[in-house]
Amino acid sequence: MTNHFSEDLSRSLSDTKNFPLDDCLAQLFPDYLCSRETSEAIDRAGSDLEIFRKSGHDFADLKVRDEDPRIWGADDLAVELYSVFEKRIRGYQNRKADYLIWLFKPTGRAVMIEFRSFKKCYDANWDYWHFWRAESPQRTRMRDGTTYHSVHCYVPLQLFKAGVTEANVGRRSSPRSVAA
């Protein structure tokens, strides 16, 4: 199946707008003020959201999932192994992101991981994930007609013990960290 980049981008922006993101970010960041979409240049560098806080600002890369695996008793994160398989460009290289945030549409749950902590785990486990967990490549067509493939895998959330915070939209409570 071929995905069209412009359609994927449009759907992602729509999904983000339909998700109660401000409520979620207020749970994840106690000093949260507001957020905004980044410029196209910053988005291409790996961050699609700038988060403004009383203590400064941060950049986040949002990952929207249509399903929440927790509903059926599992818990995992979709992790990109190759952003462009043909050029052997691994995911999460040179990201301008302070945080990665997965948004689970059906439950309103969000999982946030500080990027440096994520990257350390990613680098340590990439070979194993690539060999044992890689899903079929996903084909994406660009506006100019060129295509590329990306590859992802599903990684159990528990593997990211350090630096994980969760929020649930609709409940105003402190974020909880994933137990070791």
Accessible surface in RSA format (square Angstrom, percent):
REM  Atomic radii and reference values for relative SASA: ProtOr
REM  Chains: A
REM  Algorithm: Lee & Richards
REM  Probe-radius: 1.40
REM  Slices: 20
REM RES _ NUM      All-atoms   Total-Side   Main-Chain    Non-polar    All polar
REM                ABS   REL    ABS   REL    ABS   REL    ABS   REL    ABS   REL
RES MET A   1   201.89 104.6 132.81  87.9  69.08 164.5 109.59  93.2  92.30 122.3
RES THR A   2    38.66  27.5  20.07  20.3  18.59  44.3  11.26  15.1  27.40  41.4
RES ASN A   3    23.51  16.2  20.02  19.3   3.50   8.4   4.01   9.7  19.50  18.8
RES HIS A   4    67.09  36.7  66.08  45.9   1.01   2.6  33.41  34.4  33.69  39.2
RES PHE A   5    56.17  28.1  56.16  34.8   0.01   0.0  56.16  34.0   0.01   0.0
RES SER A   6    46.91  39.6  40.17  53.6   6.74  15.5  18.78  40.0  28.12  39.4
RES GLU A   7   110.40  63.4 102.95  77.9   7.45  17.7  45.07  87.2  65.33  53.3
RES ASP A   8    45.42  31.8  41.86  41.7   3.56   8.4  22.10  52.0  23.32  23.3
RES LEU A   9    55.42  30.9  51.47  36.8   3.95   9.9  55.14  38.7   0.28   0.7
RES SER A  10    69.22  58.5  62.13  82.9   7.09  16.3  28.17  60.0  41.05  57.5
RES ARG A  11   128.84  54.1 122.97  62.7   5.87  14.0  58.02  79.3  70.82  42.9
RES SER A  12    44.44  37.6  41.89  55.9   2.56   5.9  21.88  46.6  22.56  31.6
RES LEU A  13    60.44  33.7  60.21  43.1   0.24   0.6  60.33  42.4   0.11   0.3
RES SER A  14    51.54  43.6  46.23  61.7   5.31  12.2  27.62  58.8  23.92  33.5
RES ASP A  15    16.83  11.8  15.18  15.1   1.65   3.9   0.77   1.8  16.07  16.0
RES THR A  16    20.45  14.5  18.64  18.9   1.81   4.3  14.56  19.6   5.89   8.9
RES LYS A  17   147.51  72.0 113.62  69.7  33.89  80.7  99.69  89.7  47.82  50.9
RES ASN A  18   119.81  82.6  87.70  84.8  32.11  77.3  30.79  74.1  89.02  86.0
RES PHE A  19    12.28   6.1   4.26   2.6   8.02  20.9   7.37   4.5   4.92  14.1
RES PRO A  20    59.43  43.3  45.17  41.2  14.26  51.8  59.27  48.9   0.16   1.0
RES LEU A  21    18.18  10.1  16.11  11.5   2.06   5.2  16.11  11.3   2.06   5.6
RES ASP A  22    86.97  60.9  83.16  82.8   3.81   9.0  29.67  69.8  57.30  57.2
RES ASP A  23    57.76  40.5  57.21  56.9   0.55   1.3   6.07  14.3  51.68  51.5
RES CYS A  24     0.08   0.1   0.08   0.1   0.00   0.0   0.00   0.0   0.08   0.1
RES LEU A  25     0.06   0.0   0.06   0.0   0.00   0.0   0.06   0.0   0.00   0.0
RES ALA A  26    31.23  28.7  19.87  30.7  11.36  25.8  20.25  28.5  10.98  29.1
RES GLN A  27    10.42   5.8   5.54   4.0   4.88  11.6   5.53  11.8   4.89   3.7
RES LEU A  28     8.86   4.9   0.00   0.0   8.85  22.3   0.00   0.0   8.85  23.8
RES PHE A  29     5.93   3.0   5.67   3.5   0.25   0.7   5.70   3.5   0.23   0.7
RES PRO A  30   125.75  91.6  88.68  80.8  37.07 134.7  95.14  78.6  30.61 190.2
RES ASP A  31    29.34  20.6  27.24  27.1   2.10   5.0  22.76  53.6   6.58   6.6
RES TYR A  32    32.14  15.0  11.62   6.6  20.51  53.4  11.62   8.7  20.51  25.3
RES LEU A  33   100.90  56.2  73.50  52.6  27.40  68.9  76.03  53.4  24.87  66.9
RES CYS A  34    64.67  48.9  63.81  71.2   0.87   2.0  29.47  74.7  35.20  38.0
RES SER A  35    30.07  25.4   6.87   9.2  23.20  53.4   0.01   0.0  30.06  42.1
RES ARG A  36   139.69  58.7 132.02  67.3   7.66  18.2  51.87  70.9  87.82  53.2
RES GLU A  37    81.21  46.6  65.19  49.3  16.02  38.1  33.57  64.9  47.64  38.9
RES THR A  38    22.06  15.7   0.55   0.6  21.51  51.3   4.18   5.6  17.87  27.0
RES SER A  39    63.61  53.8  46.25  61.7  17.36  40.0  54.04 115.1   9.58  13.4
RES GLU A  40   114.42  65.7 101.37  76.7  13.05  31.1  49.94  96.6  64.49  52.7
RES ALA A  41    74.30  68.3  59.41  91.7  14.89  33.9  64.70  91.1   9.60  25.4
RES ILE A  42    45.85  26.1  44.88  33.4   0.98   2.4  45.85  33.0   0.00   0.0
RES ASP A  43    49.37  34.6  41.99  41.8   7.38  17.5   5.85  13.8  43.52  43.4
RES ARG A  44   164.79  69.2 125.66  64.1  39.13  93.2  64.94  88.8  99.84  60.5
RES ALA A  45    41.06  37.8  27.50  42.4  13.56  30.8  38.93  54.8   2.13   5.6
RES GLY A  46     7.91   9.8   0.00   N/A   7.91   9.8   7.91  21.7   0.00   0.0
RES SER A  47     0.15   0.1   0.00   0.0   0.15   0.3   0.07   0.1   0.08   0.1
RES ASP A  48    35.48  24.9  32.03  31.9   3.45   8.2  12.70  29.9  22.78  22.7
RES LEU A  49     5.74   3.2   5.74   4.1   0.00   0.0   5.74   4.0   0.00   0.0
RES GLU A  50    15.40   8.8  15.40  11.6   0.00   0.0   0.00   0.0  15.40  12.6
RES ILE A  51     0.00   0.0   0.00   0.0   0.00   0.0   0.00   0.0   0.00   0.0
RES PHE A  52    54.18  27.1  54.18  33.6   0.00   0.0  54.18  32.8   0.00   0.0
RES ARG A  53    51.57  21.7  44.33  22.6   7.25  17.3   1.10   1.5  50.47  30.6
RES LYS A  54   161.14  78.6 124.99  76.7  36.14  86.1  74.73  67.3  86.41  92.0
RES SER A  55    87.73  74.1  44.07  58.8  43.66 100.6  52.28 111.3  35.46  49.7
RES GLY A  56    38.13  47.0   0.00   N/A  38.13  47.0  35.81  98.3   2.32   5.2
RES HIS A  57    97.18  53.1  76.12  52.9  21.07  53.9  45.50  46.9  51.69  60.1
RES ASP A  58    24.85  17.4  24.76  24.6   0.10   0.2   0.10   0.2  24.76  24.7
RES PHE A  59    23.08  11.5  23.08  14.3   0.00   0.0  23.08  14.0   0.00   0.0
RES ALA A  60     0.00   0.0   0.00   0.0   0.00   0.0   0.00   0.0   0.00   0.0
RES ASP A  61     7.68   5.4   7.68   7.6   0.00   0.0   0.00   0.0   7.68   7.7
RES LEU A  62    16.97   9.4   6.09   4.4  10.88  27.3   6.09   4.3  10.88  29.3
RES LYS A  63    44.97  21.9  42.44  26.0   2.54   6.0  25.57  23.0  19.40  20.7
RES VAL A  64    38.91  25.6   6.81   6.2  32.10  77.3   6.81   5.9  32.10  87.1
RES ARG A  65    30.34  12.7  26.86  13.7   3.48   8.3  12.20  16.7  18.14  11.0
RES ASP A  66    75.73  53.0  56.94  56.7  18.80  44.4  28.97  68.2  46.76  46.6
RES GLU A  67   101.62  58.3  99.29  75.1   2.33   5.5  34.35  66.4  67.27  54.9
RES ASP A  68     1.18   0.8   1.14   1.1   0.03   0.1   0.00   0.0   1.18   1.2
RES PRO A  69     0.13   0.1   0.13   0.1   0.00   0.0   0.13   0.1   0.00   0.0
RES ARG A  70    84.85  35.6  74.67  38.1  10.18  24.2  48.46  66.2  36.39  22.1
RES ILE A  71   112.34  63.9  78.35  58.4  33.99  81.9  87.15  62.8  25.19  68.3
RES TRP A  72   150.22  60.3 117.38  56.8  32.84  77.1 111.96  59.7  38.25  62.1
RES GLY A  73    74.09  91.4   0.00   N/A  74.09  91.4  37.09 101.8  37.00  82.9
RES ALA A  74    42.81  39.4  32.89  50.8   9.92  22.6  41.60  58.6   1.21   3.2
RES ASP A  75    35.21  24.7  22.73  22.6  12.48  29.5  19.71  46.4  15.50  15.5
RES ASP A  76    25.88  18.1  25.88  25.8   0.00   0.0   6.10  14.4  19.78  19.7
RES LEU A  77     0.00   0.0   0.00   0.0   0.00   0.0   0.00   0.0   0.00   0.0
RES ALA A  78    25.46  23.4  21.69  33.5   3.77   8.6  22.36  31.5   3.10   8.2
RES VAL A  79     0.03   0.0   0.00   0.0   0.03   0.1   0.03   0.0   0.00   0.0
RES GLU A  80    39.52  22.7  37.68  28.5   1.84   4.4  10.16  19.7  29.36  24.0
RES LEU A  81     0.00   0.0   0.00   0.0   0.00   0.0   0.00   0.0   0.00   0.0
RES TYR A  82    16.39   7.7  16.39   9.3   0.00   0.0   1.63   1.2  14.76  18.2
RES SER A  83    27.12  22.9  24.94  33.3   2.18   5.0  18.75  39.9   8.37  11.7
RES VAL A  84    32.77  21.6  32.77  29.7   0.00   0.0  32.77  28.5   0.00   0.0
RES PHE A  85    62.15  31.1  62.15  38.5   0.00   0.0  62.15  37.7   0.00   0.0
RES GLU A  86    92.34  53.0  60.37  45.7  31.97  76.1  58.85 113.8  33.49  27.3
RES LYS A  87   154.30  75.3 128.09  78.6  26.21  62.4  78.84  71.0  75.46  80.4
RES ARG A  88   141.93  59.6 124.45  63.4  17.48  41.6  51.93  71.0  90.00  54.5
RES ILE A  89    72.89  41.5  68.96  51.4   3.93   9.5  72.89  52.5   0.00   0.0
RES ARG A  90    88.18  37.0  84.90  43.3   3.28   7.8  16.98  23.2  71.20  43.2
RES GLY A  91     0.22   0.3   0.00   N/A   0.22   0.3   0.22   0.6   0.00   0.0
RES TYR A  92     1.98   0.9   0.88   0.5   1.10   2.9   0.00   0.0   1.98   2.4
RES GLN A  93    71.45  40.0  55.61  40.6  15.84  37.7  22.15  47.2  49.30  37.4
RES ASN A  94   145.75 100.5 112.25 108.5  33.50  80.7  41.85 100.7 103.89 100.4
RES ARG A  95    53.00  22.3  31.85  16.2  21.15  50.4   1.70   2.3  51.29  31.1
RES LYS A  96    91.29  44.5  83.62  51.3   7.67  18.3  46.47  41.8  44.82  47.7
RES ALA A  97    13.35  12.3   0.00   0.0  13.35  30.4   0.87   1.2  12.49  33.1
RES ASP A  98    57.22  40.1  52.79  52.5   4.43  10.5  11.56  27.2  45.66  45.5
RES TYR A  99    38.54  18.0  38.54  21.9   0.00   0.0   8.17   6.1  30.37  37.4
RES LEU A 100     0.00   0.0   0.00   0.0   0.00   0.0   0.00   0.0   0.00   0.0
RES ILE A 101     0.06   0.0   0.06   0.0   0.00   0.0   0.06   0.0   0.00   0.0
RES TRP A 102     0.07   0.0   0.07   0.0   0.00   0.0   0.07   0.0   0.00   0.0
RES LEU A 103     0.01   0.0   0.01   0.0   0.00   0.0   0.01   0.0   0.00   0.0
RES PHE A 104     0.00   0.0   0.00   0.0   0.00   0.0   0.00   0.0   0.00   0.0
RES LYS A 105    77.63  37.9  57.71  35.4  19.92  47.4  36.73  33.1  40.90  43.6
RES PRO A 106    73.49  53.6  29.84  27.2  43.65 158.7  42.04  34.7  31.46 195.5
RES THR A 107    58.79  41.8  30.58  31.0  28.21  67.2  38.74  52.0  20.05  30.3
RES GLY A 108    11.44  14.1   0.00   N/A  11.44  14.1  10.25  28.1   1.19   2.7
RES ARG A 109     3.57   1.5   3.57   1.8   0.00   0.0   3.57   4.9   0.00   0.0
RES ALA A 110     0.00   0.0   0.00   0.0   0.00   0.0   0.00   0.0   0.00   0.0
RES VAL A 111     0.00   0.0   0.00   0.0   0.00   0.0   0.00   0.0   0.00   0.0
RES MET A 112    12.47   6.5  12.46   8.2   0.01   0.0  12.46  10.6   0.01   0.0
RES ILE A 113     0.38   0.2   0.32   0.2   0.06   0.2   0.38   0.3   0.00   0.0
RES GLU A 114    43.49  25.0  42.67  32.3   0.81   1.9  29.12  56.3  14.37  11.7
RES PHE A 115    21.62  10.8  21.62  13.4   0.00   0.0  21.62  13.1   0.00   0.0
RES ARG A 116   186.11  78.1 178.42  91.0   7.69  18.3  76.51 104.6 109.60  66.4
RES SER A 117    29.68  25.1  18.06  24.1  11.62  26.8  19.16  40.8  10.52  14.7
RES PHE A 118     0.35   0.2   0.00   0.0   0.35   0.9   0.35   0.2   0.00   0.0
RES LYS A 119    40.11  19.6  40.11  24.6   0.00   0.0  31.88  28.7   8.23   8.8
RES LYS A 120   164.09  80.1 154.60  94.9   9.48  22.6 104.67  94.2  59.41  63.3
RES CYS A 121    22.56  17.1  16.32  18.2   6.24  14.7  17.97  45.5   4.59   5.0
RES TYR A 122     0.18   0.1   0.18   0.1   0.00   0.0   0.18   0.1   0.00   0.0
RES ASP A 123    79.16  55.5  57.80  57.5  21.36  50.5  28.10  66.1  51.06  50.9
RES ALA A 124    86.21  79.3  42.63  65.8  43.59  99.2  54.74  77.1  31.47  83.4
RES ASN A 125    35.10  24.2  33.66  32.5   1.44   3.5   1.44   3.5  33.66  32.5
RES TRP A 126    11.80   4.7  11.75   5.7   0.05   0.1  11.75   6.3   0.05   0.1
RES ASP A 127   105.92  74.2  99.46  99.0   6.46  15.3  37.95  89.3  67.97  67.8
RES TYR A 128   118.07  55.1 110.47  62.9   7.60  19.8  79.19  59.5  38.88  47.9
RES TRP A 129     1.89   0.8   1.89   0.9   0.00   0.0   0.00   0.0   1.89   3.1
RES HIS A 130    66.83  36.5  61.12  42.5   5.71  14.6  38.45  39.6  28.38  33.0
RES PHE A 131   149.51  74.8 123.75  76.6  25.76  67.0 126.10  76.5  23.41  67.0
RES TRP A 132   167.86  67.4 137.11  66.4  30.75  72.2 123.33  65.8  44.54  72.3
RES ARG A 133    86.26  36.2  75.44  38.5  10.82  25.8  16.50  22.5  69.76  42.3
RES ALA A 134    43.98  40.4  15.29  23.6  28.69  65.3  15.29  21.5  28.69  76.0
RES GLU A 135    76.59  44.0  67.62  51.2   8.97  21.3   8.53  16.5  68.06  55.6
RES SER A 136    92.69  78.3  75.42 100.6  17.28  39.8  39.20  83.5  53.49  74.9
RES PRO A 137    75.31  54.9  56.00  51.0  19.31  70.2  56.00  46.2  19.31 120.0
RES GLN A 138    68.06  38.1  63.59  46.5   4.47  10.6  16.61  35.4  51.44  39.0
RES ARG A 139    84.22  35.4  83.83  42.7   0.39   0.9  17.85  24.4  66.38  40.2
RES THR A 140     5.12   3.6   5.12   5.2   0.00   0.0   1.23   1.7   3.89   5.9
RES ARG A 141    79.00  33.2  77.31  39.4   1.69   4.0  20.79  28.4  58.22  35.3
RES MET A 142    51.22  26.5  46.73  30.9   4.49  10.7  46.13  39.2   5.09   6.8
RES ARG A 143   177.33  74.5 136.46  69.6  40.87  97.3  73.43 100.4 103.90  63.0
RES ASP A 144   115.88  81.2  74.17  73.8  41.71  98.6  51.61 121.5  64.27  64.1
RES GLY A 145    37.67  46.5   0.00   N/A  37.67  46.5  25.02  68.7  12.65  28.3
RES THR A 146    80.16  57.0  72.45  73.4   7.71  18.4  70.55  94.8   9.61  14.5
RES THR A 147    49.73  35.4  24.89  25.2  24.85  59.2   3.35   4.5  46.38  70.1
RES TYR A 148    48.75  22.8  48.75  27.7   0.00   0.0  26.33  19.8  22.42  27.6
RES HIS A 149    52.82  28.9  52.82  36.7   0.00   0.0  34.56  35.6  18.27  21.3
RES SER A 150    19.78  16.7  19.48  26.0   0.30   0.7   7.16  15.3  12.61  17.7
RES VAL A 151     7.81   5.1   7.13   6.5   0.68   1.6   7.76   6.7   0.05   0.1
RES HIS A 152    46.29  25.3  46.22  32.1   0.07   0.2  37.68  38.8   8.61  10.0
RES CYS A 153     0.00   0.0   0.00   0.0   0.00   0.0   0.00   0.0   0.00   0.0
RES TYR A 154    79.45  37.1  77.27  44.0   2.18   5.7  41.01  30.8  38.44  47.4
RES VAL A 155     0.00   0.0   0.00   0.0   0.00   0.0   0.00   0.0   0.00   0.0
RES PRO A 156    52.17  38.0  51.67  47.1   0.49   1.8  52.17  43.1   0.00   0.0
RES LEU A 157     3.51   2.0   3.35   2.4   0.16   0.4   3.35   2.4   0.16   0.4
RES GLN A 158    88.46  49.5  87.46  63.9   1.00   2.4  57.60 122.6  30.86  23.4
RES LEU A 159    76.36  42.5  60.64  43.4  15.71  39.5  63.77  44.8  12.58  33.9
RES PHE A 160     4.92   2.5   1.34   0.8   3.57   9.3   4.92   3.0   0.00   0.0
RES LYS A 161   113.64  55.4 102.04  62.6  11.60  27.6  46.16  41.5  67.48  71.9
RES ALA A 162    71.35  65.6  58.67  90.5  12.68  28.9  67.69  95.3   3.66   9.7
RES GLY A 163    41.47  51.1   0.00   N/A  41.47  51.1  25.57  70.2  15.90  35.6
RES VAL A 164     2.52   1.7   0.00   0.0   2.52   6.1   0.00   0.0   2.52   6.8
RES THR A 165    28.08  20.0  28.08  28.5   0.00   0.0   8.65  11.6  19.44  29.4
RES GLU A 166     3.13   1.8   1.31   1.0   1.82   4.3   0.76   1.5   2.37   1.9
RES ALA A 167     2.39   2.2   0.00   0.0   2.39   5.4   2.39   3.4   0.00   0.0
RES ASN A 168    31.37  21.6  30.41  29.4   0.96   2.3   9.51  22.9  21.86  21.1
RES VAL A 169    31.72  20.9  13.24  12.0  18.48  44.5  13.24  11.5  18.48  50.1
RES GLY A 170    74.51  91.9   0.00   N/A  74.51  91.9  39.89 109.5  34.62  77.5
RES ARG A 171   137.58  57.8 133.31  68.0   4.27  10.2  67.92  92.8  69.66  42.2
RES ARG A 172   164.01  68.9 128.37  65.4  35.64  84.9  75.22 102.8  88.79  53.8
RES SER A 173    57.30  48.4  40.56  54.1  16.74  38.6  44.75  95.3  12.54  17.6
RES SER A 174    96.51  81.6  74.20  99.0  22.31  51.4  38.87  82.8  57.64  80.8
RES PRO A 175    41.99  30.6  21.36  19.5  20.63  75.0  22.88  18.9  19.11 118.8
RES ARG A 176   121.82  51.1 116.35  59.3   5.47  13.0  66.64  91.1  55.17  33.4
RES SER A 177    82.09  69.4  63.95  85.3  18.14  41.8  32.51  69.2  49.58  69.5
RES VAL A 178    13.56   8.9   5.50   5.0   8.06  19.4   5.54   4.8   8.02  21.7
RES ALA A 179    75.72  69.6  63.89  98.6  11.83  26.9  73.36 103.3   2.36   6.2
RES ALA A 180   108.87 100.1  60.12  92.8  48.75 110.9  69.44  97.8  39.43 104.5
END  Absolute sums over single chains surface
CHAIN  1 A     9918.0       7893.8       2024.1       5292.2       4625.7
END  Absolute sums over all chains
TOTAL          9918.0       7893.8       2024.1       5292.2       4625.7
